[in-house]
């Protein structure tokens, strides 16, 4: 394999890894945002229950 083919293959492989890493981190970010939203919804529901039980 000559230098140009190897360089092209390395470039292609690097791009593939970058795309996979980007997809992974985007998925992790979405899961983290969903978890944060679920906790916020839970906390809001708990506060509403506390306020109702205390007549607020």
Secondary structure, DSSP 4 states (H G I P E B T S, - for coil): --HHHHHHHHHHHHHHHHHHHHHHHHHHHHHHHHHHHHHHHHHHHHHHHHHHHTT-
